[in-house]
Amino acid sequence: MKEKEFINIIKNTLGSEHIGDDCAYLRDLGIVISQDSLVEDVHFKKDFCTPFQLGYKSVMVNISDICASGAKPVYLTISLSLPNDIDADFVKEFYQGAKSACNPHTLDEGVRIVGGDITSADKIYISVCAIGDAKGRNISSRKNAKEGYKVVVSGLHGSSCAGLKLLMQGKSEPEKFIKVHLQPQAQVEFGNQAGLNIKSPYAMMDTSDGLMDALSTIANESGVLLEVDFNKIPYDKDLEQFDSWQDMVLFGGEDYGLVAVVPQDYNYGTQVGVAKQGLGVDLNIDGKTIHYSKQDVENKIFNHFD
């Protein structure tokens, strides 16, 4: 998979200890920092979303990265590259959506957009940098899962994939799935609780590339086997009307839930499994156990370079 191959090349070339998690933890500054990009016709299509929804989602996916670290999201900068046919109304609506996403209900102070850049391009490119406050918090790492820990999740899984499928088919119902895809909700409270209350090292990651991607990445980065019960994974039961709905729950991206592998005495989130000796993911589903190696998962998830 080229995306992860490229990340490893960059990490090894730079020799950086900070690259590899949803956020880089700059301990000396007391912050975490992350950056994500959205590219027209790769991550979104103008025909499927309004400028407001695009601005909203661009911000929320970056807030999700901060939440995955256990830090508190506080600041954003946004860079926009726009083609010549984009007008002032688009820019205004985009930033109205971005501003709306900066006030998740569990953040009393909200998040502030404090700068960015704007330039011309052949299509729409969006790059957002997010900064989180790490002071007084236990910051997660994908490498921190340990044997005996439990696997917990937040959010519903597969709904965003269903929304995208409906949009691609020109359908508008069930509308709830389309809304989840276009205006996702970062798991702010889950990340907040983890960062403030877990005292031991723990692993956490968001499900931007799918639930199974997060499980597999944590398992392989930590050197453990995650045994997961499919029947315990939270999902909207209306997904069962779709073909291959189980794959949507497991491999559908852009739900922006959180997966954490935490000590047994931490009681927040929905437990779906346990960490054991071994490597990879064992999925208990339909009365059988399927083992997923790192390569098995990477062969099934979305690849930006395909």
Sine and cosine of phi, psi and omega as CSV:
sin_phi,cos_phi,sin_psi,cos_psi,sin_omega,cos_omega
0.00,0.00,0.89,-0.45,-0.18,-0.98
-0.89,0.45,-0.62,0.78,-0.06,-1.00
-0.83,0.55,-0.79,0.61,-0.03,-1.00
-0.95,0.32,-0.52,0.85,0.08,-1.00
-0.88,0.47,-0.69,0.72,0.01,-1.00
-0.90,0.43,-0.66,0.75,0.02,-1.00
-0.87,0.50,-0.67,0.74,0.01,-1.00
-0.91,0.42,-0.62,0.78,0.04,-1.00
-0.89,0.46,-0.71,0.70,0.00,-1.00
-0.88,0.47,-0.71,0.70,-0.02,-1.00
-0.87,0.49,-0.70,0.71,-0.03,-1.00
-0.95,0.32,-0.59,0.81,0.01,-1.00
-0.91,0.41,-0.67,0.74,-0.02,-1.00
-0.99,0.15,-0.37,0.93,-0.08,-1.00
0.89,0.45,0.59,0.81,-0.11,-0.99
-1.00,-0.06,0.73,-0.68,0.09,-1.00
-0.99,0.15,-0.17,0.99,-0.10,-0.99
-1.00,0.01,-0.34,0.94,-0.10,-1.00
-1.00,0.07,0.75,-0.67,0.07,-1.00
0.61,-0.79,-0.43,0.90,0.05,-1.00
-0.98,-0.20,0.06,-1.00,0.06,-1.00
-0.87,0.50,-0.52,0.85,0.02,-1.00
-0.74,-0.68,0.43,-0.90,0.21,-0.98
-1.00,0.01,0.80,-0.61,0.00,-1.00
-1.00,-0.08,0.95,-0.32,0.03,-1.00
-0.99,-0.11,1.00,0.07,-0.13,-0.99
-0.85,0.52,-0.61,0.79,-0.05,-1.00
-0.92,0.39,-0.42,0.91,0.02,-1.00
-0.99,-0.15,-0.19,0.98,-0.02,-1.00
0.95,0.32,0.52,0.86,-0.02,-1.00
-0.68,-0.73,0.31,-0.95,0.28,-0.96
-0.89,-0.45,0.44,-0.90,-0.05,-1.00
-0.61,-0.79,0.61,-0.79,-0.03,-1.00
-0.56,-0.83,0.39,-0.92,0.05,-1.00
-0.59,-0.81,0.73,-0.68,0.04,-1.00
-0.75,-0.66,0.49,-0.87,0.03,-1.00
-0.84,-0.54,0.55,-0.83,0.12,-0.99
-0.83,-0.56,0.76,-0.65,-0.08,-1.00
-0.86,-0.51,0.76,-0.65,0.04,-1.00
-0.84,0.55,0.69,-0.72,0.00,-1.00
0.96,0.29,0.00,1.00,0.17,-0.99
-0.93,-0.36,-0.79,0.61,-0.01,-1.00
-0.98,-0.22,-0.33,0.95,-0.03,-1.00
-0.35,-0.94,0.33,-0.94,0.12,-0.99
-0.81,-0.59,0.69,-0.72,-0.02,-1.00
-0.87,0.49,-0.49,0.87,-0.01,-1.00
-0.92,0.38,-0.35,0.94,-0.11,-0.99
-0.99,-0.14,-0.23,0.97,-0.11,-0.99
-0.58,-0.82,0.42,-0.91,0.09,-1.00
-1.00,0.08,0.31,-0.95,0.10,-0.99
-0.84,0.55,-0.60,0.80,0.04,-1.00
-0.86,0.51,-0.75,0.66,-0.02,-1.00
-0.90,0.44,-0.59,0.80,0.01,-1.00
-0.92,0.40,-0.69,0.73,0.06,-1.00
-0.90,0.44,-0.66,0.75,0.00,-1.00
-0.87,0.49,-0.78,0.63,-0.06,-1.00
-0.92,0.40,-0.62,0.78,-0.01,-1.00
-0.85,0.53,-0.63,0.78,0.02,-1.00
-0.97,0.24,-0.71,0.70,-0.12,-0.99
-0.90,0.44,-0.58,0.82,-0.02,-1.00
-0.93,0.38,-0.46,0.89,0.04,-1.00
-0.99,0.15,-0.58,0.81,0.13,-0.99
-0.86,0.50,-0.60,0.80,0.01,-1.00
-0.87,0.50,-0.65,0.76,0.03,-1.00
-0.88,0.48,-0.67,0.74,0.02,-1.00
-0.90,0.44,-0.68,0.73,0.02,-1.00
-0.87,0.49,-0.57,0.82,-0.02,-1.00
-0.92,0.38,-0.28,0.96,0.04,-1.00
-1.00,0.00,-0.30,0.95,-0.11,-0.99
1.00,-0.02,0.03,1.00,0.03,-1.00
-1.00,0.06,0.10,-1.00,0.03,-1.00
-0.98,-0.22,0.87,-0.49,0.01,-1.00
-0.91,0.40,0.74,-0.67,-0.06,-1.00
-0.76,-0.65,-0.64,0.77,-0.09,-1.00
-0.71,-0.70,0.48,-0.88,0.08,-1.00
-0.67,-0.74,0.54,-0.84,0.30,-0.96
-0.84,-0.54,0.54,-0.84,-0.07,-1.00
-0.78,-0.62,0.80,-0.61,0.11,-0.99
-0.94,-0.35,0.76,-0.65,-0.01,-1.00
-0.87,-0.50,0.76,-0.65,0.19,-0.98
-0.90,-0.43,0.82,-0.57,-0.20,-0.98
-0.76,-0.64,0.63,-0.78,0.10,-1.00
-0.96,0.28,0.22,-0.98,-0.12,-0.99
-0.92,0.39,-0.35,0.94,-0.04,-1.00
-1.00,0.09,0.00,1.00,0.05,-1.00
-0.99,0.16,0.74,-0.68,-0.06,-1.00
-0.95,-0.30,0.01,-1.00,-0.05,-1.00
-0.90,0.44,-0.56,0.83,0.01,-1.00
-0.88,0.48,-0.64,0.77,0.03,-1.00
-0.86,0.51,-0.74,0.67,-0.04,-1.00
-0.89,0.46,-0.68,0.73,0.00,-1.00
-0.89,0.46,-0.73,0.68,-0.02,-1.00
-0.92,0.40,-0.62,0.79,0.03,-1.00
-0.84,0.55,-0.75,0.66,-0.05,-1.00
-0.96,0.27,-0.42,0.91,0.14,-0.99
-0.90,0.43,-0.67,0.75,0.06,-1.00
-0.91,0.41,-0.66,0.75,0.02,-1.00
-0.88,0.47,-0.68,0.73,0.01,-1.00
-0.90,0.43,-0.63,0.77,0.01,-1.00
-0.88,0.48,-0.64,0.77,-0.02,-1.00
-0.95,0.31,-0.25,0.97,-0.04,-1.00
-0.98,0.19,0.03,1.00,-0.06,-1.00
-0.80,-0.60,0.83,0.55,0.11,-0.99
-0.83,0.56,0.59,-0.80,-0.18,-0.98
-0.90,0.44,-0.33,0.95,0.00,-1.00
-1.00,-0.02,0.03,1.00,0.05,-1.00
-0.93,-0.36,0.98,-0.21,-0.08,-1.00
-0.87,0.50,-0.66,0.75,-0.05,-1.00
-1.00,0.08,-0.31,0.95,-0.05,-1.00
0.96,0.27,-0.07,-1.00,0.01,-1.00
-0.91,-0.42,0.59,-0.81,-0.05,-1.00
-0.93,-0.37,0.72,-0.69,0.16,-0.99
-1.00,0.06,0.87,-0.50,-0.18,-0.98
-0.89,-0.47,0.09,1.00,0.03,-1.00
0.27,-0.96,-0.26,-0.96,0.00,-1.00
0.48,-0.88,-0.50,-0.87,-0.04,-1.00
-0.41,-0.91,0.37,-0.93,0.07,-1.00
-0.58,-0.81,0.70,-0.72,-0.03,-1.00
-0.46,-0.89,0.08,-1.00,-0.01,-1.00
-1.00,-0.06,0.39,-0.92,0.00,-1.00
-0.31,-0.95,0.07,-1.00,0.00,-1.00
-0.99,0.16,-0.36,0.93,0.09,-1.00
-0.50,-0.87,-0.05,-1.00,-0.06,-1.00
-0.99,0.12,0.82,-0.58,0.12,-0.99
-0.83,-0.55,0.75,-0.67,-0.02,-1.00
-0.81,-0.58,0.78,-0.62,0.06,-1.00
-0.76,-0.66,0.82,-0.57,-0.06,-1.00
-0.86,-0.50,0.74,-0.67,0.11,-0.99
-0.95,-0.30,0.79,-0.62,-0.04,-1.00
-0.88,-0.47,0.64,-0.77,0.01,-1.00
-0.84,-0.55,0.72,-0.69,0.02,-1.00
-0.85,-0.52,0.52,-0.85,0.03,-1.00
-1.00,0.08,0.88,-0.48,-0.04,-1.00
-0.98,-0.21,-0.02,1.00,-0.08,-1.00
-0.91,0.42,0.75,-0.66,0.02,-1.00
0.96,0.27,0.28,0.96,-0.04,-1.00
-0.81,-0.59,0.46,-0.89,0.07,-1.00
-1.00,-0.09,0.95,-0.33,-0.10,-0.99
-1.00,0.09,0.70,-0.72,-0.08,-1.00
-0.98,0.18,0.22,-0.98,0.18,-0.98
-0.51,-0.86,0.56,-0.83,0.03,-1.00
-0.90,0.44,-0.26,0.96,-0.05,-1.00
-1.00,-0.01,0.03,1.00,-0.19,-0.98
-0.99,-0.17,0.11,0.99,0.06,-1.00
-0.95,0.33,0.61,-0.79,-0.04,-1.00
-0.74,-0.67,0.49,-0.87,0.07,-1.00
-0.82,0.57,0.71,-0.71,-0.02,-1.00
0.99,-0.10,-0.31,0.95,0.09,-1.00
-0.93,0.36,0.31,-0.95,0.10,-1.00
-0.96,-0.28,0.42,-0.91,0.02,-1.00
-0.98,-0.17,0.85,-0.52,0.02,-1.00
-0.82,-0.57,0.46,-0.89,-0.01,-1.00
-0.72,-0.69,0.32,-0.95,0.14,-0.99
-0.75,-0.66,0.39,-0.92,0.02,-1.00
0.99,0.13,0.15,-0.99,0.07,-1.00
-0.99,-0.15,0.52,-0.85,-0.14,-0.99
-0.88,-0.47,0.70,-0.71,0.02,-1.00
0.98,-0.18,-0.25,0.97,-0.09,-1.00
-0.92,0.39,-0.65,0.76,-0.01,-1.00
-0.91,0.41,-0.64,0.77,0.05,-1.00
-0.87,0.49,-0.64,0.77,0.05,-1.00
-0.89,0.45,-0.66,0.75,0.02,-1.00
-0.89,0.46,-0.68,0.73,0.03,-1.00
-0.90,0.44,-0.66,0.75,0.02,-1.00
-0.87,0.50,-0.68,0.73,0.03,-1.00
-0.89,0.46,-0.69,0.72,0.02,-1.00
-0.88,0.47,-0.68,0.74,-0.01,-1.00
-0.91,0.42,-0.46,0.89,0.01,-1.00
-1.00,-0.02,0.02,1.00,0.00,-1.00
0.96,0.28,0.40,0.92,-0.02,-1.00
-0.98,-0.22,0.38,-0.92,-0.02,-1.00
-0.85,-0.53,0.03,1.00,0.00,-1.00
-0.72,-0.69,0.58,-0.82,-0.07,1.00
-0.94,0.34,0.79,-0.61,-0.09,-1.00
-0.88,0.48,-0.50,0.87,-0.06,-1.00
-0.87,0.50,-0.55,0.84,0.00,-1.00
-0.95,0.31,-0.62,0.78,0.03,-1.00
-0.91,0.42,-0.64,0.77,0.01,-1.00
-0.90,0.44,-0.65,0.76,0.03,-1.00
-0.88,0.48,-0.62,0.78,-0.01,-1.00
-0.94,0.35,-0.66,0.75,-0.10,-1.00
-1.00,0.08,-0.49,0.87,-0.02,-1.00
-0.72,-0.69,0.95,0.32,-0.02,-1.00
-0.93,0.38,0.33,-0.94,0.02,-1.00
-0.89,-0.45,0.89,-0.46,0.08,-1.00
-0.91,0.41,0.53,-0.85,-0.05,-1.00
-1.00,0.07,0.94,0.35,-0.12,-0.99
-0.89,0.45,-0.73,0.68,-0.09,-1.00
-0.93,0.37,-0.63,0.78,0.02,-1.00
-0.88,0.48,-0.75,0.66,0.02,-1.00
-0.89,0.45,-0.63,0.78,0.01,-1.00
-0.89,0.45,-0.72,0.70,0.00,-1.00
-0.89,0.46,-0.67,0.75,-0.01,-1.00
-0.90,0.44,-0.75,0.66,-0.05,-1.00
-0.89,0.46,-0.55,0.83,-0.06,-1.00
-1.00,0.04,-0.44,0.90,-0.21,-0.98
-0.90,-0.43,-0.36,0.93,0.03,-1.00
-0.99,0.12,0.82,-0.58,-0.06,-1.00
-0.99,-0.11,-0.46,0.89,0.00,-1.00
-1.00,0.03,0.28,-0.96,0.12,-0.99
-0.85,0.52,0.64,-0.77,0.00,-1.00
-0.52,-0.85,0.30,-0.95,-0.01,-1.00
-0.94,-0.33,0.63,-0.77,0.07,-1.00
-0.45,-0.89,0.54,-0.84,-0.06,-1.00
-0.36,-0.93,0.52,-0.85,0.06,-1.00
-1.00,0.02,0.23,-0.97,-0.11,-0.99
-0.98,-0.22,0.60,0.80,-0.01,-1.00
-0.86,0.51,-0.54,0.84,0.04,-1.00
-0.97,-0.25,0.27,0.96,0.05,-1.00
0.93,-0.37,0.48,-0.88,-0.01,-1.00
-0.88,0.48,-0.72,0.69,-0.05,-1.00
-0.92,0.39,-0.54,0.84,0.07,-1.00
-0.88,0.48,-0.70,0.72,0.00,-1.00
-0.91,0.43,-0.71,0.71,0.02,-1.00
-0.87,0.49,-0.73,0.69,-0.04,-1.00
-0.91,0.41,-0.67,0.74,-0.02,-1.00
-0.90,0.44,-0.73,0.68,0.02,-1.00
-0.88,0.47,-0.70,0.72,-0.02,-1.00
-0.86,0.52,-0.74,0.67,-0.09,-1.00
-0.97,0.24,-0.57,0.82,0.05,-1.00
-0.94,0.35,-0.52,0.85,-0.05,-1.00
-1.00,-0.05,-0.25,0.97,-0.03,-1.00
0.96,0.29,0.65,0.76,0.02,-1.00
-0.75,-0.66,0.21,-0.98,0.14,-0.99
-0.97,-0.24,0.81,-0.59,0.07,-1.00
-0.98,-0.19,0.88,-0.47,0.06,-1.00
-0.99,-0.12,0.87,-0.50,-0.15,-0.99
-0.82,-0.58,0.68,-0.73,0.04,-1.00
-0.99,-0.16,0.92,-0.40,-0.04,-1.00
-0.84,0.54,-0.60,0.80,-0.07,-1.00
-0.91,0.42,-0.26,0.97,0.01,-1.00
-1.00,-0.10,-0.12,0.99,-0.02,-1.00
-0.96,0.28,0.80,-0.60,0.02,-1.00
-0.95,0.30,0.78,-0.63,0.08,-1.00
-0.45,-0.89,0.37,-0.93,0.05,-1.00
-0.96,0.29,0.84,-0.54,-0.08,-1.00
-0.88,0.47,-0.35,0.94,0.04,-1.00
-0.93,0.36,-0.18,0.98,0.10,-1.00
-0.89,0.45,-0.42,0.91,-0.10,-0.99
-0.92,0.39,-0.14,0.99,0.08,-1.00
-0.98,0.20,-0.24,0.97,-0.03,-1.00
-1.00,-0.02,0.52,-0.85,0.17,-0.99
-0.91,0.42,0.56,-0.83,0.04,-1.00
0.81,0.58,0.62,0.79,-0.06,-1.00
-0.90,0.43,-0.51,0.86,0.02,-1.00
-0.91,0.41,-0.63,0.78,0.08,-1.00
-0.91,0.42,-0.55,0.84,0.05,-1.00
-0.90,0.43,-0.66,0.75,0.03,-1.00
-0.89,0.45,-0.67,0.74,-0.11,-0.99
-0.99,0.13,-0.65,0.76,-0.18,-0.98
-0.89,-0.46,-0.13,0.99,0.03,-1.00
-0.93,0.36,0.73,-0.68,-0.04,-1.00
-1.00,-0.08,0.00,-1.00,0.15,-0.99
0.92,0.39,0.48,0.88,0.18,-0.98
-1.00,0.08,-0.46,0.89,0.01,-1.00
0.84,0.54,0.62,0.79,0.24,-0.97
-0.99,0.17,-0.03,-1.00,0.06,-1.00
-0.82,-0.58,0.61,-0.80,0.14,-0.99
-0.89,-0.45,0.75,-0.66,0.03,-1.00
-0.72,-0.69,0.61,-0.79,0.11,-0.99
-0.90,-0.43,0.93,-0.36,-0.30,-0.95
-0.74,-0.68,0.28,-0.96,0.07,-1.00
-0.86,0.52,0.47,-0.88,-0.07,-1.00
-0.87,0.49,-0.45,0.89,-0.07,-1.00
-1.00,0.08,0.05,1.00,0.05,-1.00
-1.00,-0.02,0.86,-0.51,-0.14,-0.99
-0.91,-0.42,0.95,0.32,0.07,-1.00
-0.54,-0.84,0.68,-0.73,-0.05,-1.00
1.00,-0.07,0.00,-1.00,-0.03,-1.00
-0.97,-0.24,0.88,-0.48,0.01,-1.00
-0.97,0.24,0.77,-0.64,0.00,-1.00
-0.85,-0.52,-0.11,0.99,-0.04,-1.00
-0.01,-1.00,-0.18,-0.98,-0.02,-1.00
-0.66,-0.75,0.37,-0.93,0.07,-1.00
-0.99,-0.12,0.75,-0.67,-0.05,-1.00
-0.76,-0.65,0.07,-1.00,0.10,-1.00
-0.93,0.36,0.68,-0.74,-0.02,-1.00
0.71,-0.70,-0.37,-0.93,-0.03,-1.00
-0.45,-0.89,0.72,-0.70,0.03,-1.00
0.97,-0.26,-0.43,-0.90,-0.04,-1.00
-0.77,-0.64,0.77,-0.63,0.18,-0.98
-0.97,-0.24,0.89,-0.45,-0.03,-1.00
-0.97,-0.26,0.87,-0.48,0.10,-0.99
-1.00,0.02,0.91,-0.40,-0.09,-1.00
-0.50,-0.87,0.71,-0.71,0.04,-1.00
0.79,0.61,0.64,0.77,0.09,-1.00
0.98,0.20,0.16,0.99,0.03,-1.00
-0.66,-0.75,0.26,-0.97,0.02,-1.00
-0.93,-0.38,0.82,-0.57,0.02,-1.00
-0.92,-0.38,0.80,-0.61,0.03,-1.00
-1.00,-0.04,0.74,-0.68,0.05,-1.00
-0.90,-0.44,0.88,-0.47,0.14,-0.99
-0.99,0.14,0.14,-0.99,0.06,-1.00
-0.83,0.56,-0.70,0.72,-0.03,-1.00
-0.93,0.37,-0.61,0.79,0.04,-1.00
-0.83,0.55,-0.70,0.72,-0.04,-1.00
-0.95,0.33,-0.70,0.71,-0.03,-1.00
-0.89,0.45,-0.45,0.89,0.04,-1.00
-0.95,0.31,-0.30,0.95,-0.11,-0.99
-0.96,-0.29,-0.33,0.94,-0.07,-1.00
-1.00,0.02,0.21,-0.98,-0.04,-1.00
-0.89,0.46,0.72,-0.70,0.04,-1.00
-0.88,-0.48,0.89,-0.46,-0.03,-1.00
-0.87,0.49,-0.36,0.93,-0.14,-0.99
-0.98,-0.20,0.07,1.00,0.10,-1.00
-0.97,0.23,0.00,0.00,0.00,0.00
